[in-house]
Amino acid sequence: MERITNEQLEQMLEAGEGRQVVLFTSPTCGTCQLAKRMLAPIEKLYAGASFLEVDINTAPVRARQLEIQSVPCLIVFESGEERERLYKMQSGSYLLEQLHPYLKKDLTEKKEDSYAGPSVSTQRNVERR
């Protein structure tokens, strides 16, 4: 997960391109550290999306504008618009379930193409029978 500055966050939201999963954190927040660990495998699964971290202490104006009530706060942006907001980080599987509808297009090619159907040799064996 890439840590970005307030300026980078502003540029990202203004550009409004693609999907970003932004985790708003604070350095003294233990739950934030846990949330980052839960997001690590999800980040690998959805390699087409950007997973970013913003310290709310370095982005207080944007945190107020986004009305972030507590940390960790996970927001999914698509084309610069907020699509989902999560405060509850109860498990990795819960996060996966909540994020999948927004990120399914960003699955890694390896995962999408893991089953391409029967191989040519298998098809020939079936045809011979």
NORMORA-V723460 format. One record per run of one state. SS is the DSSP state (a for helix, b for strand, c for the rest). FROM is the first residue (numbers start at 1). LEN is the number of residues. If there is no record, write none. Layout:
# NORMORA-V723460
SS/FROM/LEN  SS/FROM/LEN
This chain:
# NORMORA-V723460
c/1/1  b/2/3  c/5/1  a/6/10  c/16/3  b/19/7  c/26/4  a/30/16  c/46/4  b/50/6  c/56/4  a/60/6  c/66/7  b/73/6  c/79/2  b/81/6  c/87/5  a/92/15  c/107/2  a/109/4  c/113/7  a/120/9  c/129/1
